[in-house]
Amino acid sequence: MEFHQDQIILNTEKSKLMLSNLNYSLRGLVILLVILGHIRSPLRDFIFSFHIPFLFFLSGFYLRDDLMFREMILKNFKRLIIPFLIFGSLGILITYTKDVFLGRKIIPLNQSFLNLITWSDYNHMSHYGFVLWFLPALFWARILVSAIMKIIKNNVALFTLFLASLLPSSYLLLNYQFMWAIDESLAAFPWVLLGVIASQKIKTYPSGVMTYFFVSSLLLIFTLFLYGIQKIDIAQAYIKDPIIALLNCYLIIMITFNFFMYMFKNIELNFLSLFTFFGKRSYFLMIFHPYSNNISSVFLTYLNYPNSWFIVFFMSIFLLILLNIFLSKIKLFSFLLLK
């Protein structure tokens, strides 16, 4: 991914600010789509064609190659694995209590906790912590990408590795199941790597961004017209048509990324900043949205509005905002960066 001489080189402080604003805005957009995707809405299949790879992509923005390997592992363990264990355990206990109260079939607690610390994936977590598979998968993917960044410094070589790893990582996801969410982390690896590469575009803002945007948009429309929506569900190891699905996912991510980057560079005040509020709380929203979605759905079903997915969505967001305000005043949750 070489950049031409007519690129506009942004100063360090401005590029850092732009990276931060872009990251939070994109995170806000994607986390809202994640919440909507976990509600049975008409947009569900389209959202599932890119939403989790997009989150992995964004997680590559701040990966650094100047940290000692041990320091990087400890930092990510604290940031990802400790919350995974805490909130995974919370999800198990809440689900167990609910099942006992409602007289449902109960999964033994020892089995649930064993699955949490051994398999750590969606298929072995039958509780409210089911979305947390994302954290150990991201942990291993970040370690792998960080190790590669210490060896390979050239963006062209990194992008070549991204392309070369897409299909093999998908093949492993679809055909093998490893403990500790290793198979999901291998599927996450290319997207985290792509995020690292894309973050460099912000520091050296390239010309031709909108040309790339329009050409990619036309190609996406063409593939959607020919092949339709191609679902990618890393959690359940399902990819409808890997080649087309991965191409469409890449196009959606890069089209959105380039559009946001152009808007932030050329328009001082824009509506995209509204997503920042949710982007800064994306970690919190990811962990707690299964609870708010479920409460909202049950409540509306009780009121005889079972199919009002858009009301469920807005009610869930409202509950999450209230919960965030409450928990932000508790030191433990501040420590876990739930902001």
N, C-alpha and C positions, 0 to 999 in steps of 0.2 A: 504494500500500500504506500507507494511513493508519493510525495507531495511536490508540486511544481514551485518554481521560484516566485510566482505571482501570488503565493499564499500570503495572507495577512498574519504576521506573527504577533500574537497578543502578549502583553506584558504578564509577568508571573502572577501578580495579584488579581488582575482582571480575569485571567484564565482559570484561576482557582475559584473565583466567585462564580464564573459561568459554569464550571464543572459542578459546583455545589447546587446552583439553581436548577441546572438541567437534570441532575441526578434526582433531586427531590421531586421535581415536577413529574418526571417520567415515573418515578416510584409511586407517586400519588395516583396517577392515571392507572397504572397496572394493578395496584393493590385494590382499587375500586372495581376493576374488571375481575380480579380474583374473587372478591366477595360476591359479585353478580354471577360469576361462573358457577359458584357453589349453591346458587338458587336456580331452580328449574325455570329458566327464562328462555325465550326464543333465541337469544344470543349465545347460549351456552356452548354449542359446538364451535362457533366461530372463535369465541374466547379461548376455548381449549386448543385451538390451533397454534397458539403462540404464548399464552400468558406466563407459564412457568419458565420456559426458555428465556423470556424477556426479563424475568426477575433474576435469573442466573446471570444474564448479560449485564444487568445493572450492578450486580455484586462485584464485577470485575473492574469497575471504575477506579476504586481506591486501592487496588492491590499494589504493593510496593516490592521492589526487588532489593532494597537497601537494608531490610531487616535481617537479623540473624535468623537462621531457620528455626532454631529452638524458640526464639522470641515470637516468631510468626505463629508457630503451632500453639503456644500458650495463649496468645492473644485471641486466636480463633476458637480455641477450646472454651475460654471464658465467655466469649461472645455468642457462641453457637451451641456447644454441647451442654454446658451447665443449664441454660434456659430449656433446652430440649428435655433434659432429665427432670427438671423441676416441673415444667408445665405438662410434660408427658405423664408424670405421676399424678398431677392434679386432674388431668383428663380421665385417667383410670379411676380415681377415687370418686369423681363426680358421676361418671357413667355407671359405676358399680352401685352407688347409692340410689341413683335413679331407677336402675333395673330392679333392685330389691324392693323399692317403694311401689313400682308399677307391676311387680310380680312377673317380670320377664325372665328369659333364660339368662343365667349369670355365668360369665367367664371367670374362672378362679383368679383371684388377685395374683397369686404367685406366677401363673401362666402369663398374665398381662404384663407384669413387671419383667419377667424373663424375656418376653418378646421385645419389650422396650429397649433393653440393654444389649440384646444380641442381634436381632434382625433390624430393628430401628426403621422399618419401612411401613408404607401405607397398608399393605396386605396383612400385616401382623399387628395392626393397631386398631382394634374395633372399639374405639372410644373417641371422646371429643378431641383428643390430641392427634387425630389422624393426619392433620395437615403438617404436623411437625417433622415428618420424614424429610422435609425440605432442608432442615437445619444440618443433620449429619451428612446428607448428600452434598450440601454446600461446603461443609467443613473439609471433606476429602478432596473435593474439586479445587478448592482454593489452595490447599497444600500442594496438589499436583501442578497447578498453574504457576504457583510461586516458585517451585523447584525448576520448572522449565524456563521461567523468566531469568533465572540466574545463569542459565546456559545459553539461551538464545536471546539476543538483544535486538535483532533486526525485525521490523514490523512485517516486511514481505515474507520472511521465513515463518513468523508467527501466524500470519494469515494463511500461508500454505498448510501449516500444521492444523489450523482450524478446519480447512476444507477436507484435508486428508483424514481427520478424526471423526467427522460427522457420521458417516455410514457405519464404520466399525463400532463406534460407541453405541449406536442405535441397535446394531446387531446383537451386541452383548446384552443390552437391556431387554430385548425381545426374547432372547433364547436362554439366558442364564439368570440365576438368582443367587446373590452373594449376601453374606451377613453384613451388618452395620451399614446398610444402604449403599454398598460399594457399587452395585450395578447402576443405581440412580445417579451416583456421583460421576460415573464414567459418562453417562448421558449428559450431565450438567457441564462437564469439562469444556467442550468446544464453545459453549455459550459464555462461560466465564472468561475464556481466552479472548473471544470476540469483544467482550466488554473492555478488556485491557487495551486492545488495539484501537477501539473506537474512542476511548478516552484521550488518546494522543491527538485525535482530530480536533479536539476542543482546544488543546494547547497551541496547535498550528492550524488555525481555521482555514480549510481549503476552499479555493474557488470552485464554482461549478456545483455547489451543493444542491441547488434547486433543479439543475439539469438532471443530476443523479436521481433526485426525488421524482421527477416526472417520468423519466425512463423506467425506473423501478416500479412506479405505480402502474404504468401501462403493462409491464410484464406480469405484475400481480393480477391485474384484471383479466389478462389473457389466460393465465393458468387457472384462476378461479372459474372462468367461463368454461374451460375445457374439462377440468377435473373436479370442480366443486371444492367445498371446504374439506381439508384433510386434517383430521383430529390428531393431536399429539398429547398423549396422557402418560407422562413419565412415571407418575405414581403407580399406575396400574399396568405399566409396561405394554402400552398399546400405541401403535403408530399405523394409521390406515394404509398409506402408501409412502414409505420412507423417503424416496427421492423427491417426490412432489411436495410432501408435507414439510420436509426440511427446507426446501427452496422457498416455499410460501412463508414459512416461519421467519427465515432470514430476511426476506423482502419486507414483511410487515414490521419487523424490528428496526431495520435500517431506514425504512421510509419514515417511520414515526420519529426515530432518533434525529434524522437529518432535518425534518420539518421543525421539531422543537429547537434544534440548534440554530437553524436559520432565524426563527422567530425571536429567540433570545439575543441573537447577535444584531438584528436589524430593527427590532421593535422594542423600545424602551419599556413601555407599559403594555402588557397583554394578558389575556384571560388565562393563559397557561399557568401563570403564577398561582392561580387558585388551587391547583393540584398540590402545591408545596405543603399546605397544611396537613394533608393526608400522607404525603411522602415522608415527612418528618416523623410520622407515627406508624409507618408501614410495618415495622417489627411487631408493634402492639396489635395492629389490626389483623395481621396474619395469624397470630396466636389465638386471639379471642373471637374472631368472626364466626367460627362454628357455633359458639354459644348464642351469640346475638341473632344469627340466622335462624337457629332452631327455636328460640323464644318467640321471635317475630312470626315465624310460620305457624307455630302452635296457637299463638294468640289470635291470628287472623282466621285460622281454621275454626277456632272456637266461636268466632264472630260470624261464621258462615261466608268468609271470603278466602276460600282455599287456593284459588288460582291467581290471586293478585300479586304476582311476582314483583312488580315495581313497587308496590306498597311494602312488601317484605323487605326489599332492598333499602328503601329510605328509612324504614323503621329500624332496621339493623344498624345502619350508619348512625342514626340518632342515639341508639343505645350504646354504641361503641364510644361515641363522643362523651356521653355522660360517664361511662365507666373510666375512660381515660382521665377525665378531670378528677375523678375520685381517687384513682390509683396513683396519679402523679404526685399526690401529697404524701404517699407512703414511701419511706426511704428505700425499702427493699426493691421496689419496682423502678425507682430511679437508678439504682445500682445496675439493674438489668437492662438499662437503656430503653425502657418502655415509655417513650415520649411521643 
